[in-house]
């Protein structure tokens, strides 16, 4: 019984987490121009200083952007870029970069 409850809770939490990160990749692509200066036009950085974003998991990308926006993750440049992003903007950008190879 206890094992079944834990499994049910895990499934519910997983579906809630996925729903909160749903975004539109086409809209995210249109919004990604500001990101491409450092992270590359297709999410592949031209420098070892900035990470590649292409193919990263959508939930990871969304969480990282939310943390920069909210000040829980510190980086002067990323915090400045993320501070005006809405949850929808973040979801769209995360969907776009996650869709790339």
N, C-alpha and C positions, 0 to 999 in steps of 0.2 A: 504494500500500500504506500509506504513512505517513498519507495523508489519511483512509483508511478506519479506521485505528486511532484517530486523533484523534476522528473522528465517533463511533465506538463508545464511547470513553471519555466523551465529552460526554453521550451518551444515558444511560449507566450512572450518571454523577454526577447528572444531572438527575432520574432516577427515585429515587435515594437521597435527594436533598434533598426531593423531594415527599413521600416516605414518612415522613420524619422530622417533617414538619409536619402530617400527617394528624390531624384532630381532629373532634369532634362538635359541630356548630353549636348544636344544641338544649341540650346540656350547657353549652356556652360562654355561651349566653344566660342560663341560670340562674345562672352564676357571675359575670356581668357587673355585678351590682348595685353593687359597690364602685367600678367604673369609671365608672358613669353620673353620679356626682356632678360630675365634671369633663368627661367626654367625651360626656355626653348619653345619654338613655335609648335612643336609636337610633343611637348612634355619631356624632351631630352635636352638637358643642360649642356651648354658648350664649355662649361667650367667645372672644375672640381669643387669650387666654392659653394655652388648651389646644387641641390639634389634633383635627380630626375623625378618627375611626377607620373609619367606615363606608366599605366599598368598597376599602380598602387591600389590597394583595396579602397573602395569607396568610403566605407565607414572610417577608416584610418584618416583619409584626406579630410573628410568633413569634421572629424573630431579635432584634428590639428588646427584647421582654420578657425573653428569655434574657440579653441583655447588661445590662439593668437589674438582673436578679436576681444575676448573677455579678459585678457591679461594673465591667464593661468599658464601660458607658455610665453617665454620672453625672447624676443628678437626685435630690435628696433625697426628694421625694414618691414618685416612681416606684420608686426603689430600695426604699423601705420597703414599698410595696404588692407588689412583685414578689418580695421575698426568700423568701417561703414558698410560692411557686407551684411545682408539680411540672412536669415536662415535659408531662404529659398536660393539666394545667390550662392551660398556655400554648398548646398545640395546640388545645384546645377554644375558648379565647377568640379566638385568631387565626381559626379557622374561622368563628366567629360573626360577628365584625366584617367579615371578608372577604365574607360572604354578604349583607351589607346594601348597599342602593343609596345 
